[in-house]
Amino acid sequence: MSPRVRRSWIAHLWREWAIETRRPILPAAAHPEPHSWSDRNLTASWLGHATVLINFYGVNILTDPVLFPRIGMRFPGFTVGPKRLTAPALTVNELPRIDLILLSHAHFDHFDLRTLHRFSARTAVVTAPSTRDLLRFTKLREVTELRWHESIEHKFAAGAVQVTAFPVQHWGARLQRDYHRGYNGYVIERNGRRVIFGGDSALTENFAPLRKRGPVDLAIMAIGAYEPWIRSHATPEQAIGMANDAGARFIMPVHHQTFRLSFEPFHEPIERFAAALAAEPRRIAVRAIGETFVLPD
């Protein structure tokens, strides 16, 4: 990172953490109703940032749950870190029973301990290597670390779900020196259907081999925070390209409209994403926080 970019980023963080304390948080565009969803469908709602609620034919899965007003270092009574631009589409108390949580990596905007403390021991967790220790003070006990290309099958009352980790182009350190922590994308399989949760990733060829496992029904892809972090985050066009490499039928764009973590304008990621799919608009699963996607038959 150049000295100029570093100075700009420090100024940005100061504005986020201090000056914008009084800034109101915008409401989500829609309010999902997960208790009305059918267990006979694959249904998914974008709750904000990388948090997606999935009803996978009766198994409720939550990706990278972050549902409070700020992310960052937590101290008694307050959090030091960026404030949300847009409220989550559901609060923790509005969630249905969560069977499985997927954690892609330990960054504060994906691995929010304040949110994770709200889940009980009955919720299973799949996480990246060397991140289990961060959960030691939560109630979560069924925690599995997956390395790249490893799989696990979880069995729930509604049936089994298989989760396989795959490599992405990112990094896993939560603080400055804990680079031993891993970072994953995941393939989720059930009832002959497959969903990709890409976590965070710069442009990589690692999505193409996923096509060999069979058709992908939905790819959940991060499309924001690429300016100036292009070495660890994809542009909207690159995210589409990686989903196409995997053979994804529908794409859910996430990781935008929620926190100001980079310099691109608020609406730019989704505008570029929609423009890149202008010839295939039906492939866009959602466009705004709170919208719900139901996989067509």
PyMOL commands that set and color helices and strands:
alter all, ss='L'
color gray80, all
select helices_A, chain A and resi 3-17+19-22+34-36+92-94+113-116+132-135+208-213+236-246+268-276+281-283
alter helices_A, ss='H'
color red, helices_A
select strands_A, chain A and resi 42-48+51-56+59-63+73-75+78-80+100-102+124-127+143-145+151-156+159-166+185-190+193-197+216-222+248-254+292-294
alter strands_A, ss='S'
color yellow, strands_A
deselect
rebuild
show_as cartoon
